[in-house]
Amino acid sequence: MAAHKPLKVVVATRLFTPEVGAAAFRLRALVDGLVEQGAEVQVITTKPPRGSRPFKPTYGLSRWPVLRDSGGNVRGYVQYLSFDVPAFFRLLAARADVVVSEPPPTTGVAVALSSLLRKRPYVYYAADVWTEALSAMQVPSIVKKVMGAVEGRVLRRAAKVIAVSEPVATQVAHFNVPAGRIEVVGNGVDTGVFRPDGTVATTANPYFVYTGTMSEWQGADIFIRALPLVRERFPNAELRFFGQGADEDHLSALATETVPGAVHFGGVVPPADAAGWIRGAVAALVSIKPGQGYDFAKPTKIYAAAGCGTPVVFAGQGDGAAIVESGRLGAAPAYEPRSVADAMIAVLKDPDHGGTESREARVRWVAENASLKASGQAAAQAILKVRTQP
């Protein structure tokens, strides 16, 4: 019997290495997993921002110009469509046995339509549920309704939906996607980058660090509001933000008004640099604003911090708080300034929280529970099960 030909997989994503972000890291791990398991892979993506580090993979990589906002992000419906419309035609011309779509759902539409015309299946990699994220933003109800209908149709037509967690899988199931088509593969961080050994950032004053996206639904302003209370006990404590997002201007203005000179914004930095800042921090800050329909999220910021051995202060409730508490990765105070400040003060006084936690234990937990390589391999295996029907 003749052996199967290598599966030809095309991955459509607006973000890919060398861009910095959870989506780019996750897709890189997926593609690496596919290549390791013998698939032929082509990535259809965008030209990276100016100044990005060179990246020359061993697999196919097709880049196309895209409209970016003033911060260099592909964020916003006009920016999404500047990728999605050309991607539709690029996908029509691409040879593939299966196509993988990354959010947003508008990209899912381009993938679904092109797959219908080319008579091939597609897989939707659900890192989150877009409609739930919109619930936390100031978006007209008609937009939420339309996007919900679009997302539901894309999810239902997929041959398989890969979910990064059980809560995301539950949200996907709400769109009437059959349980047999949903596969949970987990999520994580690159433990080769976010590890305890390596460069350590040093500053004159002790600092807390926030890395990654700054969106309204994350509500990172809670840490700025808590800082004056922290500085009553530790007058030189500071906050350092690295990343970007729709809420950055608001955070900067609030910092200038509330604690001038004590909050620093460092922009987007390479993962290795972010790891250095995390290692040198008193604690890493993570937040999810409660009651916005996003309490099921498990931010990879948690894993990045713990992988470096740094304690986490998670402001919020739900699955993220549960991970921090059950893994003994830090503290999960209520989402209000006094509780958050008390948690920050506690870690300033004792990084190991009275000896119940240790740097080594946090690192070990990430290695056992949140390896990005392992989740990428699991996602690759799920995709390899999908072959074009005769």
Contacts in CASP RR format, 6 or more apart in sequence:
PFRMAT RR
TARGET T0000
AUTHOR 0000-0000-0000
METHOD contacts of the structure
MODEL  1
MAAHKPLKVVVATRLFTPEVGAAAFRLRALVDGLVEQGAEVQVITTKPPR
GSRPFKPTYGLSRWPVLRDSGGNVRGYVQYLSFDVPAFFRLLAARADVVV
SEPPPTTGVAVALSSLLRKRPYVYYAADVWTEALSAMQVPSIVKKVMGAV
EGRVLRRAAKVIAVSEPVATQVAHFNVPAGRIEVVGNGVDTGVFRPDGTV
ATTANPYFVYTGTMSEWQGADIFIRALPLVRERFPNAELRFFGQGADEDH
LSALATETVPGAVHFGGVVPPADAAGWIRGAVAALVSIKPGQGYDFAKPT
KIYAAAGCGTPVVFAGQGDGAAIVESGRLGAAPAYEPRSVADAMIAVLKD
PDHGGTESREARVRWVAENASLKASGQAAAQAILKVRTQP
6 38 0 8 1.000
6 39 0 8 1.000
6 40 0 8 1.000
7 38 0 8 1.000
7 39 0 8 1.000
7 40 0 8 1.000
7 97 0 8 1.000
7 98 0 8 1.000
7 383 0 8 1.000
7 384 0 8 1.000
7 387 0 8 1.000
8 39 0 8 1.000
8 40 0 8 1.000
8 42 0 8 1.000
8 95 0 8 1.000
8 96 0 8 1.000
8 97 0 8 1.000
8 98 0 8 1.000
9 34 0 8 1.000
9 39 0 8 1.000
9 40 0 8 1.000
9 41 0 8 1.000
9 42 0 8 1.000
9 96 0 8 1.000
9 97 0 8 1.000
9 98 0 8 1.000
9 99 0 8 1.000
9 100 0 8 1.000
9 383 0 8 1.000
10 41 0 8 1.000
10 42 0 8 1.000
10 43 0 8 1.000
10 44 0 8 1.000
10 91 0 8 1.000
10 94 0 8 1.000
10 96 0 8 1.000
10 98 0 8 1.000
10 99 0 8 1.000
10 100 0 8 1.000
11 27 0 8 1.000
11 30 0 8 1.000
11 31 0 8 1.000
11 41 0 8 1.000
11 42 0 8 1.000
11 43 0 8 1.000
11 44 0 8 1.000
11 45 0 8 1.000
11 99 0 8 1.000
11 100 0 8 1.000
11 102 0 8 1.000
12 44 0 8 1.000
12 45 0 8 1.000
12 87 0 8 1.000
12 91 0 8 1.000
12 99 0 8 1.000
12 100 0 8 1.000
12 101 0 8 1.000
12 102 0 8 1.000
12 107 0 8 1.000
12 108 0 8 1.000
12 110 0 8 1.000
12 111 0 8 1.000
13 23 0 8 1.000
13 24 0 8 1.000
13 27 0 8 1.000
13 43 0 8 1.000
13 44 0 8 1.000
13 45 0 8 1.000
13 101 0 8 1.000
13 102 0 8 1.000
13 107 0 8 1.000
14 45 0 8 1.000
14 46 0 8 1.000
14 66 0 8 1.000
14 74 0 8 1.000
14 80 0 8 1.000
14 83 0 8 1.000
14 102 0 8 1.000
14 107 0 8 1.000
15 21 0 8 1.000
15 23 0 8 1.000
15 24 0 8 1.000
15 27 0 8 1.000
15 45 0 8 1.000
15 46 0 8 1.000
15 74 0 8 1.000
15 102 0 8 1.000
16 24 0 8 1.000
16 27 0 8 1.000
16 28 0 8 1.000
16 43 0 8 1.000
16 45 0 8 1.000
16 46 0 8 1.000
16 61 0 8 1.000
17 24 0 8 1.000
17 25 0 8 1.000
17 27 0 8 1.000
17 28 0 8 1.000
17 55 0 8 1.000
17 57 0 8 1.000
18 24 0 8 1.000
18 48 0 8 1.000
18 52 0 8 1.000
18 53 0 8 1.000
18 54 0 8 1.000
18 55 0 8 1.000
19 48 0 8 1.000
19 49 0 8 1.000
19 52 0 8 1.000
20 243 0 8 1.000
20 268 0 8 1.000
20 269 0 8 1.000
20 270 0 8 1.000
20 271 0 8 1.000
20 274 0 8 1.000
21 212 0 8 1.000
21 213 0 8 1.000
22 127 0 8 1.000
22 212 0 8 1.000
22 213 0 8 1.000
22 300 0 8 1.000
23 102 0 8 1.000
23 103 0 8 1.000
23 127 0 8 1.000
25 189 0 8 1.000
25 190 0 8 1.000
25 271 0 8 1.000
25 300 0 8 1.000
25 372 0 8 1.000
26 125 0 8 1.000
26 127 0 8 1.000
26 164 0 8 1.000
26 187 0 8 1.000
26 188 0 8 1.000
26 372 0 8 1.000
26 375 0 8 1.000
26 376 0 8 1.000
27 43 0 8 1.000
27 102 0 8 1.000
27 125 0 8 1.000
29 190 0 8 1.000
29 372 0 8 1.000
29 373 0 8 1.000
29 375 0 8 1.000
29 376 0 8 1.000
29 377 0 8 1.000
29 379 0 8 1.000
30 100 0 8 1.000
30 125 0 8 1.000
30 376 0 8 1.000
30 379 0 8 1.000
30 380 0 8 1.000
30 383 0 8 1.000
31 41 0 8 1.000
31 43 0 8 1.000
31 57 0 8 1.000
31 59 0 8 1.000
32 373 0 8 1.000
32 376 0 8 1.000
33 376 0 8 1.000
33 377 0 8 1.000
33 379 0 8 1.000
33 380 0 8 1.000
34 41 0 8 1.000
34 380 0 8 1.000
34 383 0 8 1.000
34 384 0 8 1.000
35 41 0 8 1.000
35 58 0 8 1.000
35 59 0 8 1.000
36 377 0 8 1.000
36 380 0 8 1.000
37 377 0 8 1.000
37 380 0 8 1.000
37 381 0 8 1.000
37 384 0 8 1.000
39 380 0 8 1.000
39 383 0 8 1.000
39 384 0 8 1.000
40 59 0 8 1.000
41 59 0 8 1.000
41 60 0 8 1.000
42 59 0 8 1.000
42 60 0 8 1.000
42 61 0 8 1.000
42 62 0 8 1.000
42 94 0 8 1.000
42 96 0 8 1.000
43 57 0 8 1.000
43 59 0 8 1.000
43 60 0 8 1.000
43 61 0 8 1.000
43 62 0 8 1.000
44 62 0 8 1.000
44 64 0 8 1.000
44 87 0 8 1.000
44 90 0 8 1.000
44 91 0 8 1.000
44 94 0 8 1.000
45 61 0 8 1.000
45 62 0 8 1.000
45 63 0 8 1.000
45 64 0 8 1.000
46 63 0 8 1.000
46 64 0 8 1.000
46 65 0 8 1.000
46 66 0 8 1.000
46 74 0 8 1.000
46 83 0 8 1.000
47 63 0 8 1.000
47 64 0 8 1.000
47 65 0 8 1.000
47 66 0 8 1.000
48 55 0 8 1.000
48 63 0 8 1.000
49 68 0 8 1.000
49 72 0 8 1.000
53 270 0 8 1.000
55 61 0 8 1.000
62 90 0 8 1.000
62 94 0 8 1.000
64 83 0 8 1.000
64 86 0 8 1.000
64 87 0 8 1.000
64 90 0 8 1.000
66 74 0 8 1.000
66 79 0 8 1.000
66 82 0 8 1.000
66 83 0 8 1.000
67 74 0 8 1.000
67 78 0 8 1.000
67 79 0 8 1.000
67 82 0 8 1.000
68 74 0 8 1.000
68 79 0 8 1.000
69 75 0 8 1.000
69 76 0 8 1.000
69 79 0 8 1.000
71 244 0 8 1.000
72 244 0 8 1.000
73 79 0 8 1.000
73 244 0 8 1.000
73 245 0 8 1.000
74 80 0 8 1.000
74 82 0 8 1.000
74 83 0 8 1.000
75 245 0 8 1.000
75 246 0 8 1.000
77 106 0 8 1.000
80 104 0 8 1.000
80 106 0 8 1.000
80 107 0 8 1.000
81 106 0 8 1.000
83 107 0 8 1.000
84 106 0 8 1.000
84 107 0 8 1.000
84 108 0 8 1.000
84 109 0 8 1.000
84 110 0 8 1.000
85 110 0 8 1.000
87 107 0 8 1.000
87 110 0 8 1.000
87 111 0 8 1.000
88 110 0 8 1.000
88 113 0 8 1.000
88 114 0 8 1.000
91 99 0 8 1.000
91 110 0 8 1.000
91 111 0 8 1.000
91 114 0 8 1.000
91 115 0 8 1.000
91 118 0 8 1.000
92 114 0 8 1.000
92 117 0 8 1.000
92 118 0 8 1.000
96 118 0 8 1.000
96 120 0 8 1.000
97 120 0 8 1.000
97 387 0 8 1.000
97 388 0 8 1.000
98 120 0 8 1.000
98 121 0 8 1.000
98 122 0 8 1.000
98 123 0 8 1.000
98 159 0 8 1.000
98 383 0 8 1.000
98 386 0 8 1.000
98 387 0 8 1.000
98 388 0 8 1.000
99 111 0 8 1.000
99 114 0 8 1.000
99 115 0 8 1.000
99 120 0 8 1.000
99 121 0 8 1.000
99 122 0 8 1.000
99 123 0 8 1.000
100 111 0 8 1.000
100 122 0 8 1.000
100 123 0 8 1.000
100 124 0 8 1.000
100 125 0 8 1.000
100 383 0 8 1.000
101 107 0 8 1.000
101 108 0 8 1.000
101 110 0 8 1.000
101 111 0 8 1.000
101 112 0 8 1.000
101 122 0 8 1.000
101 123 0 8 1.000
101 124 0 8 1.000
101 125 0 8 1.000
101 154 0 8 1.000
101 158 0 8 1.000
102 125 0 8 1.000
102 127 0 8 1.000
103 125 0 8 1.000
103 126 0 8 1.000
103 127 0 8 1.000
103 128 0 8 1.000
103 130 0 8 1.000
104 130 0 8 1.000
105 130 0 8 1.000
105 147 0 8 1.000
105 148 0 8 1.000
105 150 0 8 1.000
105 151 0 8 1.000
105 152 0 8 1.000
105 154 0 8 1.000
106 150 0 8 1.000
108 122 0 8 1.000
108 124 0 8 1.000
108 154 0 8 1.000
109 150 0 8 1.000
109 154 0 8 1.000
111 122 0 8 1.000
111 124 0 8 1.000
111 154 0 8 1.000
112 122 0 8 1.000
112 153 0 8 1.000
112 154 0 8 1.000
112 157 0 8 1.000
112 158 0 8 1.000
115 121 0 8 1.000
115 122 0 8 1.000
116 157 0 8 1.000
119 388 0 8 1.000
120 388 0 8 1.000
121 158 0 8 1.000
121 159 0 8 1.000
121 160 0 8 1.000
121 386 0 8 1.000
121 388 0 8 1.000
121 389 0 8 1.000
122 157 0 8 1.000
122 158 0 8 1.000
122 159 0 8 1.000
123 158 0 8 1.000
123 159 0 8 1.000
123 160 0 8 1.000
123 161 0 8 1.000
123 162 0 8 1.000
123 382 0 8 1.000
123 383 0 8 1.000
123 386 0 8 1.000
124 154 0 8 1.000
124 155 0 8 1.000
124 158 0 8 1.000
124 160 0 8 1.000
124 161 0 8 1.000
124 162 0 8 1.000
125 162 0 8 1.000
125 379 0 8 1.000
126 155 0 8 1.000
126 161 0 8 1.000
126 162 0 8 1.000
126 163 0 8 1.000
126 164 0 8 1.000
126 168 0 8 1.000
126 169 0 8 1.000
126 172 0 8 1.000
127 164 0 8 1.000
127 168 0 8 1.000
127 187 0 8 1.000
128 164 0 8 1.000
128 168 0 8 1.000
128 297 0 8 1.000
129 151 0 8 1.000
129 168 0 8 1.000
129 171 0 8 1.000
129 172 0 8 1.000
130 147 0 8 1.000
130 148 0 8 1.000
130 151 0 8 1.000
131 144 0 8 1.000
131 147 0 8 1.000
131 148 0 8 1.000
131 151 0 8 1.000
132 171 0 8 1.000
132 293 0 8 1.000
132 294 0 8 1.000
132 296 0 8 1.000
133 215 0 8 1.000
133 217 0 8 1.000
133 294 0 8 1.000
134 143 0 8 1.000
134 144 0 8 1.000
134 147 0 8 1.000
135 144 0 8 1.000
135 292 0 8 1.000
135 293 0 8 1.000
135 294 0 8 1.000
136 215 0 8 1.000
136 216 0 8 1.000
136 217 0 8 1.000
136 289 0 8 1.000
136 292 0 8 1.000
136 293 0 8 1.000
136 294 0 8 1.000
137 215 0 8 1.000
137 216 0 8 1.000
137 217 0 8 1.000
138 216 0 8 1.000
151 175 0 8 1.000
152 175 0 8 1.000
152 176 0 8 1.000
152 177 0 8 1.000
155 161 0 8 1.000
155 172 0 8 1.000
155 175 0 8 1.000
155 177 0 8 1.000
156 175 0 8 1.000
156 176 0 8 1.000
156 177 0 8 1.000
158 177 0 8 1.000
158 181 0 8 1.000
159 181 0 8 1.000
159 386 0 8 1.000
160 181 0 8 1.000
160 182 0 8 1.000
160 183 0 8 1.000
160 382 0 8 1.000
160 383 0 8 1.000
160 385 0 8 1.000
160 386 0 8 1.000
161 169 0 8 1.000
161 172 0 8 1.000
161 177 0 8 1.000
161 181 0 8 1.000
161 182 0 8 1.000
161 183 0 8 1.000
162 183 0 8 1.000
162 184 0 8 1.000
162 185 0 8 1.000
162 379 0 8 1.000
162 382 0 8 1.000
162 383 0 8 1.000
163 169 0 8 1.000
163 172 0 8 1.000
163 182 0 8 1.000
163 183 0 8 1.000
163 184 0 8 1.000
163 185 0 8 1.000
163 186 0 8 1.000
164 184 0 8 1.000
164 185 0 8 1.000
164 186 0 8 1.000
164 187 0 8 1.000
164 298 0 8 1.000
164 375 0 8 1.000
165 184 0 8 1.000
165 186 0 8 1.000
165 187 0 8 1.000
165 296 0 8 1.000
165 298 0 8 1.000
165 319 0 8 1.000
166 184 0 8 1.000
167 296 0 8 1.000
167 297 0 8 1.000
167 298 0 8 1.000
167 319 0 8 1.000
168 184 0 8 1.000
168 296 0 8 1.000
169 182 0 8 1.000
169 184 0 8 1.000
170 296 0 8 1.000
171 296 0 8 1.000
172 182 0 8 1.000
173 179 0 8 1.000
173 182 0 8 1.000
183 382 0 8 1.000
185 375 0 8 1.000
185 376 0 8 1.000
185 378 0 8 1.000
185 379 0 8 1.000
185 382 0 8 1.000
186 375 0 8 1.000
186 378 0 8 1.000
187 298 0 8 1.000
187 300 0 8 1.000
187 303 0 8 1.000
187 370 0 8 1.000
187 372 0 8 1.000
187 375 0 8 1.000
188 300 0 8 1.000
188 303 0 8 1.000
188 366 0 8 1.000
188 370 0 8 1.000
188 371 0 8 1.000
188 372 0 8 1.000
188 375 0 8 1.000
189 300 0 8 1.000
189 303 0 8 1.000
189 304 0 8 1.000
189 307 0 8 1.000
189 366 0 8 1.000
189 370 0 8 1.000
189 371 0 8 1.000
189 372 0 8 1.000
190 271 0 8 1.000
190 372 0 8 1.000
190 373 0 8 1.000
191 307 0 8 1.000
191 366 0 8 1.000
191 367 0 8 1.000
191 371 0 8 1.000
191 372 0 8 1.000
191 373 0 8 1.000
193 271 0 8 1.000
193 272 0 8 1.000
193 275 0 8 1.000
194 271 0 8 1.000
194 275 0 8 1.000
194 278 0 8 1.000
194 303 0 8 1.000
194 304 0 8 1.000
194 305 0 8 1.000
194 307 0 8 1.000
194 308 0 8 1.000
194 366 0 8 1.000
195 275 0 8 1.000
195 307 0 8 1.000
195 308 0 8 1.000
195 363 0 8 1.000
196 279 0 8 1.000
196 307 0 8 1.000
196 308 0 8 1.000
196 309 0 8 1.000
196 359 0 8 1.000
196 360 0 8 1.000
196 363 0 8 1.000
198 275 0 8 1.000
198 276 0 8 1.000
198 279 0 8 1.000
199 272 0 8 1.000
199 275 0 8 1.000
199 276 0 8 1.000
199 279 0 8 1.000
200 276 0 8 1.000
200 279 0 8 1.000
200 280 0 8 1.000
201 276 0 8 1.000
201 277 0 8 1.000
201 279 0 8 1.000
201 280 0 8 1.000
201 281 0 8 1.000
202 280 0 8 1.000
203 238 0 8 1.000
204 236 0 8 1.000
205 236 0 8 1.000
205 237 0 8 1.000
205 238 0 8 1.000
206 234 0 8 1.000
206 236 0 8 1.000
206 237 0 8 1.000
206 238 0 8 1.000
206 282 0 8 1.000
206 348 0 8 1.000
207 237 0 8 1.000
207 238 0 8 1.000
207 239 0 8 1.000
207 240 0 8 1.000
207 280 0 8 1.000
207 281 0 8 1.000
207 282 0 8 1.000
208 223 0 8 1.000
208 237 0 8 1.000
208 238 0 8 1.000
208 239 0 8 1.000
208 240 0 8 1.000
208 281 0 8 1.000
208 282 0 8 1.000
208 283 0 8 1.000
208 284 0 8 1.000
208 285 0 8 1.000
208 313 0 8 1.000
208 344 0 8 1.000
209 239 0 8 1.000
209 240 0 8 1.000
209 241 0 8 1.000
209 242 0 8 1.000
209 277 0 8 1.000
209 278 0 8 1.000
209 280 0 8 1.000
209 281 0 8 1.000
209 283 0 8 1.000
209 284 0 8 1.000
209 285 0 8 1.000
210 220 0 8 1.000
210 223 0 8 1.000
210 239 0 8 1.000
210 240 0 8 1.000
210 241 0 8 1.000
210 242 0 8 1.000
210 284 0 8 1.000
210 285 0 8 1.000
210 286 0 8 1.000
210 301 0 8 1.000
211 241 0 8 1.000
211 242 0 8 1.000
211 243 0 8 1.000
211 274 0 8 1.000
211 277 0 8 1.000
211 278 0 8 1.000
211 284 0 8 1.000
211 301 0 8 1.000
211 304 0 8 1.000
212 242 0 8 1.000
212 243 0 8 1.000
212 244 0 8 1.000
212 274 0 8 1.000
212 301 0 8 1.000
213 243 0 8 1.000
213 244 0 8 1.000
213 245 0 8 1.000
214 220 0 8 1.000
214 241 0 8 1.000
214 243 0 8 1.000
214 244 0 8 1.000
214 245 0 8 1.000
214 246 0 8 1.000
214 247 0 8 1.000
214 248 0 8 1.000
214 251 0 8 1.000
215 245 0 8 1.000
215 246 0 8 1.000
215 247 0 8 1.000
216 246 0 8 1.000
216 247 0 8 1.000
216 289 0 8 1.000
217 288 0 8 1.000
217 289 0 8 1.000
217 292 0 8 1.000
217 294 0 8 1.000
218 247 0 8 1.000
218 287 0 8 1.000
218 288 0 8 1.000
218 289 0 8 1.000
218 299 0 8 1.000
219 247 0 8 1.000
219 287 0 8 1.000
219 288 0 8 1.000
219 289 0 8 1.000
220 241 0 8 1.000
220 247 0 8 1.000
220 251 0 8 1.000
220 285 0 8 1.000
220 287 0 8 1.000
221 247 0 8 1.000
221 250 0 8 1.000
221 251 0 8 1.000
221 254 0 8 1.000
222 287 0 8 1.000
222 289 0 8 1.000
222 315 0 8 1.000
222 335 0 8 1.000
222 336 0 8 1.000
222 337 0 8 1.000
222 340 0 8 1.000
223 239 0 8 1.000
223 285 0 8 1.000
223 287 0 8 1.000
223 315 0 8 1.000
223 340 0 8 1.000
223 344 0 8 1.000
224 239 0 8 1.000
224 251 0 8 1.000
224 254 0 8 1.000
224 255 0 8 1.000
224 258 0 8 1.000
224 259 0 8 1.000
224 263 0 8 1.000
225 254 0 8 1.000
225 258 0 8 1.000
225 337 0 8 1.000
225 340 0 8 1.000
226 337 0 8 1.000
226 338 0 8 1.000
226 340 0 8 1.000
226 341 0 8 1.000
226 344 0 8 1.000
227 237 0 8 1.000
227 239 0 8 1.000
227 258 0 8 1.000
227 259 0 8 1.000
227 262 0 8 1.000
227 263 0 8 1.000
227 341 0 8 1.000
227 344 0 8 1.000
228 258 0 8 1.000
228 259 0 8 1.000
229 337 0 8 1.000
229 338 0 8 1.000
229 341 0 8 1.000
229 345 0 8 1.000
230 237 0 8 1.000
230 341 0 8 1.000
230 344 0 8 1.000
230 345 0 8 1.000
230 348 0 8 1.000
231 237 0 8 1.000
231 259 0 8 1.000
231 262 0 8 1.000
233 345 0 8 1.000
233 348 0 8 1.000
234 345 0 8 1.000
234 348 0 8 1.000
237 262 0 8 1.000
237 282 0 8 1.000
237 344 0 8 1.000
237 348 0 8 1.000
238 262 0 8 1.000
238 263 0 8 1.000
238 264 0 8 1.000
239 255 0 8 1.000
239 262 0 8 1.000
239 263 0 8 1.000
239 264 0 8 1.000
239 285 0 8 1.000
240 263 0 8 1.000
240 264 0 8 1.000
240 266 0 8 1.000
240 277 0 8 1.000
240 281 0 8 1.000
241 248 0 8 1.000
241 251 0 8 1.000
241 263 0 8 1.000
241 264 0 8 1.000
241 265 0 8 1.000
241 266 0 8 1.000
241 267 0 8 1.000
242 265 0 8 1.000
242 266 0 8 1.000
242 267 0 8 1.000
242 268 0 8 1.000
242 269 0 8 1.000
242 273 0 8 1.000
242 274 0 8 1.000
242 277 0 8 1.000
243 266 0 8 1.000
243 267 0 8 1.000
243 268 0 8 1.000
243 269 0 8 1.000
244 267 0 8 1.000
244 268 0 8 1.000
248 265 0 8 1.000
251 263 0 8 1.000
251 265 0 8 1.000
252 263 0 8 1.000
252 265 0 8 1.000
255 261 0 8 1.000
255 262 0 8 1.000
255 263 0 8 1.000
269 277 0 8 1.000
274 304 0 8 1.000
275 304 0 8 1.000
275 308 0 8 1.000
276 308 0 8 1.000
278 284 0 8 1.000
278 304 0 8 1.000
278 305 0 8 1.000
278 308 0 8 1.000
278 310 0 8 1.000
279 308 0 8 1.000
279 309 0 8 1.000
279 310 0 8 1.000
280 310 0 8 1.000
281 305 0 8 1.000
281 310 0 8 1.000
282 311 0 8 1.000
282 344 0 8 1.000
282 347 0 8 1.000
282 348 0 8 1.000
282 351 0 8 1.000
283 305 0 8 1.000
283 310 0 8 1.000
283 311 0 8 1.000
283 312 0 8 1.000
283 313 0 8 1.000
283 330 0 8 1.000
283 344 0 8 1.000
283 347 0 8 1.000
283 351 0 8 1.000
284 301 0 8 1.000
284 302 0 8 1.000
284 304 0 8 1.000
284 305 0 8 1.000
284 310 0 8 1.000
284 311 0 8 1.000
284 312 0 8 1.000
284 313 0 8 1.000
285 312 0 8 1.000
285 313 0 8 1.000
285 315 0 8 1.000
286 299 0 8 1.000
286 301 0 8 1.000
286 302 0 8 1.000
286 305 0 8 1.000
286 312 0 8 1.000
286 313 0 8 1.000
286 314 0 8 1.000
286 315 0 8 1.000
286 320 0 8 1.000
286 324 0 8 1.000
287 314 0 8 1.000
287 315 0 8 1.000
287 316 0 8 1.000
287 335 0 8 1.000
288 294 0 8 1.000
288 295 0 8 1.000
288 297 0 8 1.000
288 299 0 8 1.000
288 314 0 8 1.000
288 315 0 8 1.000
288 316 0 8 1.000
288 317 0 8 1.000
288 318 0 8 1.000
288 320 0 8 1.000
288 335 0 8 1.000
289 316 0 8 1.000
289 335 0 8 1.000
290 316 0 8 1.000
290 317 0 8 1.000
290 335 0 8 1.000
295 316 0 8 1.000
295 317 0 8 1.000
295 318 0 8 1.000
295 319 0 8 1.000
296 318 0 8 1.000
296 319 0 8 1.000
297 319 0 8 1.000
297 320 0 8 1.000
298 319 0 8 1.000
298 320 0 8 1.000
298 323 0 8 1.000
299 320 0 8 1.000
301 312 0 8 1.000
302 312 0 8 1.000
302 314 0 8 1.000
302 320 0 8 1.000
302 323 0 8 1.000
302 324 0 8 1.000
302 329 0 8 1.000
303 366 0 8 1.000
303 370 0 8 1.000
305 311 0 8 1.000
305 312 0 8 1.000
305 329 0 8 1.000
306 312 0 8 1.000
306 329 0 8 1.000
306 362 0 8 1.000
306 363 0 8 1.000
306 365 0 8 1.000
306 366 0 8 1.000
306 370 0 8 1.000
307 362 0 8 1.000
307 363 0 8 1.000
307 366 0 8 1.000
307 367 0 8 1.000
307 370 0 8 1.000
308 363 0 8 1.000
309 359 0 8 1.000
309 360 0 8 1.000
309 362 0 8 1.000
309 363 0 8 1.000
310 359 0 8 1.000
310 362 0 8 1.000
311 329 0 8 1.000
311 330 0 8 1.000
311 331 0 8 1.000
311 347 0 8 1.000
311 351 0 8 1.000
311 352 0 8 1.000
311 353 0 8 1.000
311 357 0 8 1.000
311 362 0 8 1.000
312 324 0 8 1.000
312 329 0 8 1.000
312 330 0 8 1.000
312 331 0 8 1.000
313 330 0 8 1.000
313 331 0 8 1.000
313 333 0 8 1.000
313 340 0 8 1.000
313 343 0 8 1.000
313 344 0 8 1.000
313 347 0 8 1.000
314 320 0 8 1.000
314 321 0 8 1.000
314 324 0 8 1.000
314 330 0 8 1.000
314 331 0 8 1.000
314 332 0 8 1.000
314 333 0 8 1.000
315 332 0 8 1.000
315 333 0 8 1.000
315 334 0 8 1.000
315 335 0 8 1.000
315 339 0 8 1.000
315 340 0 8 1.000
316 332 0 8 1.000
316 333 0 8 1.000
316 334 0 8 1.000
316 335 0 8 1.000
317 332 0 8 1.000
317 334 0 8 1.000
317 335 0 8 1.000
320 332 0 8 1.000
321 332 0 8 1.000
322 332 0 8 1.000
323 329 0 8 1.000
324 330 0 8 1.000
324 331 0 8 1.000
324 332 0 8 1.000
325 332 0 8 1.000
327 365 0 8 1.000
328 356 0 8 1.000
328 357 0 8 1.000
328 361 0 8 1.000
328 362 0 8 1.000
328 365 0 8 1.000
329 357 0 8 1.000
329 362 0 8 1.000
329 365 0 8 1.000
330 347 0 8 1.000
330 353 0 8 1.000
330 357 0 8 1.000
330 362 0 8 1.000
331 343 0 8 1.000
331 346 0 8 1.000
331 347 0 8 1.000
331 353 0 8 1.000
333 339 0 8 1.000
333 340 0 8 1.000
333 342 0 8 1.000
333 343 0 8 1.000
334 340 0 8 1.000
346 353 0 8 1.000
347 353 0 8 1.000
351 359 0 8 1.000
352 358 0 8 1.000
352 359 0 8 1.000
END
